[in-house]
Amino acid sequence: MKRPWKNRLIVKFFLSYLVVVSLLFVLFYLYAGAIVKNSYVSSLSKKLEEEARIATRLLPTGLEGEALDKICRDLGRELGARFTVIALDGKVQGDSDEPSVTMENHATRPEVLETLSKGAGRSIRYSTTVRYEMLYQAILQQEKGRIARISVPLHSVEEAVGSIRRAIFAGLLLVSGLGLLLSFLFSRAFGRRVTVMAQFSQKVSQGSFPNEPIPAKGEDELSILEKNLNEMSRSIQEKIKGIVAEKEKVNSILRGMTEGVLVVDTQGKVILLNQNAQKMFALPPSQSFQGASLMEISRHPEMKKLLQEVLACDCSKECFTKEISLDEGKWFGVNAVSLRDGDEKPLGYILVFHDITELKRLEMVRADFVANVSHELRTPLTAIRGYTETLLRNPPADPGEAEQFLGIIQRHSERLGRLIDDLLTLSDLESGKIQLEKGKLQTADLIGRVLEIFQDQAGKKNITLLRSVDADLPLIIGDSDRLQQLLINLIDNALKYTPSGGRIEVAARLVSLNNHQPPMVEIAVADTGCGIAEKDLPRLTERFYRVDKARSRELGGTGLGLAIVKHIVQVHGGFLKIGSQIQKGTTVRVFLPSAGQKRVEKLLSLQPF
């Protein structure tokens, strides 16, 4: 517990009481001493005046000098005081202590002057004759023409007054001590209550609300203050809980939003940035950007232009909307509204970023798809229509030439049919309309049946077909027809782009992906063809995307083969990887879930060779 004298409040209160009590003590002591002395002197003066009146009646008239000095000595001994007789002109006629003839004229003495004017006089002064302070009391005998004066030394008065002062001092000391003790006890009790309130308010100001309220007793002002502090703490706690709840709601909303939310002030400084906005702009999640400039979020010129337009826009009347393109092909749709306080004063702006990169990509894919479909359909249709019109309007005389035209029409119609079949297949795969008839399949049998289809075609092109299947390879679960279609498309592409004397290898093995998932069966189709540039690899599975468009059409490709392969793999719960090097060949790897849980000890690399 904190010691009382270390409590500043107690010390201040106690020192204040001490100063007041000490001042009162000194003033009362001095004042009381002066009052007592004056009262005692006044009482003594009256007594001396009465004694002087009585004594003057005993004094004979007409005497002075030594005879009168003797009478004065006798009276002085009886009265216990000095007795002096003075003529009206100030001449000393008789004195009890000194020979009158040797004494100086007393006409200028204060008590003599006062007596001559008022009939009686008193003074306290230092006597040059007896050499100590005396009280002089004189009366006038007008009928006898003289002044009788009695004087006593004041040391007796001082002794009496000193004893009284000592008594007063002891009493004042006792009363002051009790007063200071009471003030100390009061200050300590007061200080404890104030200290409790100070500690309570400090905890509240720091956001740490005490479990127990301040005990309030009585109805004084401190009790009212204690009750008010308790009520204030409860009210603040409830308001903080409400604010925290609202903040958590806002944070939950911001976290749950797929859009990026950015709040800036009127100077373009960041006030708030949600997690999705940080992800959109590739910002470190642990770093705080509050107070940062919007240009620190992104230095792209479009962001600077956007900020200028938002700050210049009156977003209170209408929502600001714009689409911007940033680095790496990212597109964002931006909506901005003004942020205002309760007095409608502008505080800043709320910017909501919608990532429309995928939408833009899909729009581009759709536009490319429409253009590609139109182009792919137009080419065979134009050929069919042209040769048909020729046969109808100007039939050739030579039957062989007519047969040649019909062959061309048939070839283009077959191409058109393949294109439509592939489009329907791709549409069914994307929409999920195709119902897979899944079963347990031997990978070696599946690969063998497909390779048989291409034996003659590979032989004609002098291309070697190889098969490599690991022993004890687990079964795969899938639709046999669709998986054969997948392999047919891959091997057909490999044959088209592999020159004579080349090699195509279809390999199957069990691989572990090192991500705590069951091992998968990898089927790899590798050729030694011309290869594909690295920049074209990400787009190979897009519909109608061709690296060499002229050669692809020459070879009868529709541009949908790999797109179909990708969707067949996806509906089987697998994934696809393509690797290629120019003039060295291309490898397409298909990963499919296995029916068994057998693992291999050696982890195989998935990098293209």
Sequence and secondary structure as in RCSB ss.txt:
>XXXX:A:sequence
MKRPWKNRLIVKFFLSYLVVVSLLFVLFYLYAGAIVKNSYVSSLSKKLEEEARIATRLLPTGLEGEALDKICRDL
GRELGARFTVIALDGKVQGDSDEPSVTMENHATRPEVLETLSKGAGRSIRYSTTVRYEMLYQAILQQEKGRIARI
SVPLHSVEEAVGSIRRAIFAGLLLVSGLGLLLSFLFSRAFGRRVTVMAQFSQKVSQGSFPNEPIPAKGEDELSIL
EKNLNEMSRSIQEKIKGIVAEKEKVNSILRGMTEGVLVVDTQGKVILLNQNAQKMFALPPSQSFQGASLMEISRH
PEMKKLLQEVLACDCSKECFTKEISLDEGKWFGVNAVSLRDGDEKPLGYILVFHDITELKRLEMVRADFVANVSH
ELRTPLTAIRGYTETLLRNPPADPGEAEQFLGIIQRHSERLGRLIDDLLTLSDLESGKIQLEKGKLQTADLIGRV
LEIFQDQAGKKNITLLRSVDADLPLIIGDSDRLQQLLINLIDNALKYTPSGGRIEVAARLVSLNNHQPPMVEIAV
ADTGCGIAEKDLPRLTERFYRVDKARSRELGGTGLGLAIVKHIVQVHGGFLKIGSQIQKGTTVRVFLPSAGQKRV
EKLLSLQPF
>XXXX:A:secstr
   GGG HHHHHHHHHHHHHHHHHHHHHHHHHHHHHHHHHHHHHHHHHHHHHHHHHHHS SS  THHHHHHHHHH
HHHHTSEEEEEETTS EEEESSS GGGS   TT HHHHHHHHHSEEEEEEE TTTSSEEEEEEEEETTTTEEEEE
EEETHHHHHHHHHHHHHHHHHHHHHHHHHHHHHHHHHHHHHHHHHHHHHHHHHHHTT   SS     SSSHHHHH
HHHHHHHHHHHHHHHHHHHHHHHHHHHHHHH SSEEEEEETTSBEEEE HHHHHHTT  TTS  TT BHHHH   
HHHHHHHHHHHHS TTTS EEEEEE GGG EEEEEEEEEE TT  EEEEEEEEEE HHHHHHHHHHHHHHHHHHH
HHHHHHHHHHHHHHHHHHS  SSHHHHHHHHHHHHHHHHHHHHHHHHHHHHHHHHHT     EEEE HHHHHHHH
HHHTHHHHHHTT EEEEEE TT   EEEEHHHHHHHHHHHHHHHHHHS TT EEEEEEEEE  SSSS  EEEEEE
EE SS   GGGGGGTTSTT  SSHHHHHHTT  S HHHHHHHHHHHTT EEEEEEETTTEEEEEEEEEBSS    
SS       
